[in-house]
Amino acid sequence: MKLVEPPSCSATSTIVFIGRNQRGQWVAQQQNGLYGGLFVNRAQAVKYALFENGQHPEMIVELSREIELDISGETAPLPASRVA
């Protein structure tokens, strides 16, 4: 049996935005809206982002403003600060 990775894991590393939505939940979302999710805390959002982007912390950007989960594929450029 051959194991197949989801498309988000096999793709080259992409930027993942993390931040809080208006309800205070943590959001992690790939820049093009290919994948994303809602999380209870920042640690889980970062863990998910790292899993999905192939363990590239330099490609995770924490936003200083609210972010809403939108998987329509139309993410606009956002002001941000990098996660270390």
C-alpha positions in Angstrom: 0.0 0.0 0.0 1.4 3.4 -1.0 0.9 6.3 1.3 -0.1 9.5 -0.3 0.5 12.9 1.3 -2.1 15.6 1.1 -1.4 18.3 -1.5 -0.5 20.9 1.1 2.3 18.7 2.5 3.9 17.8 -0.8 3.8 21.4 -2.2 6.8 23.7 -1.8 6.9 25.8 1.3 4.5 28.7 1.4 3.7 31.5 3.8 1.2 30.7 6.5 -0.5 33.5 8.3 -1.5 33.2 11.9 -3.5 35.5 14.1 -6.7 36.0 16.0 -10.1 36.5 14.5 -12.8 38.9 15.9 -14.0 36.2 18.3 -10.5 35.7 19.8 -9.9 32.3 18.2 -6.5 31.6 16.6 -6.5 31.3 12.8 -3.8 29.7 10.6 -4.2 30.1 6.9 -2.0 29.5 3.9 -1.5 32.7 1.9 -3.5 31.4 -1.1 -6.3 29.9 1.0 -5.4 26.3 0.1 -5.6 25.2 3.7 -6.4 26.7 7.1 -8.1 26.2 10.4 -9.3 27.6 13.7 -7.5 26.9 16.9 -7.9 27.3 20.7 -4.5 28.7 21.2 -1.4 30.1 19.4 0.7 27.0 20.0 -1.8 24.8 18.2 -2.0 27.3 15.3 1.8 27.3 15.0 2.0 23.5 15.2 -0.5 23.2 12.4 1.3 25.8 10.3 4.6 24.0 10.7 3.0 20.6 9.8 1.4 22.0 6.7 4.4 24.0 5.4 7.0 21.3 5.9 8.5 22.5 9.1 9.6 26.0 7.9 9.2 28.4 10.8 10.6 31.2 8.7 7.5 30.9 6.5 5.0 31.6 9.3 3.9 35.2 9.7 2.0 36.4 12.7 -0.4 39.2 11.9 -0.8 42.2 14.1 -4.5 42.7 13.0 -7.5 40.4 13.0 -7.7 37.7 10.4 -10.7 35.7 9.4 -10.5 32.2 8.0 -11.2 32.5 4.3 -10.5 29.5 2.1 -11.8 31.1 -1.1 -8.3 31.5 -2.4 -8.4 35.3 -2.5 -6.1 36.4 0.3 -5.0 40.0 0.1 -1.5 41.2 1.2 -1.5 41.9 5.0 0.7 43.8 7.4 2.6 41.3 9.5 5.4 40.5 11.9 7.4 37.3 11.6 7.3 34.5 14.1 10.7 33.5 15.5 
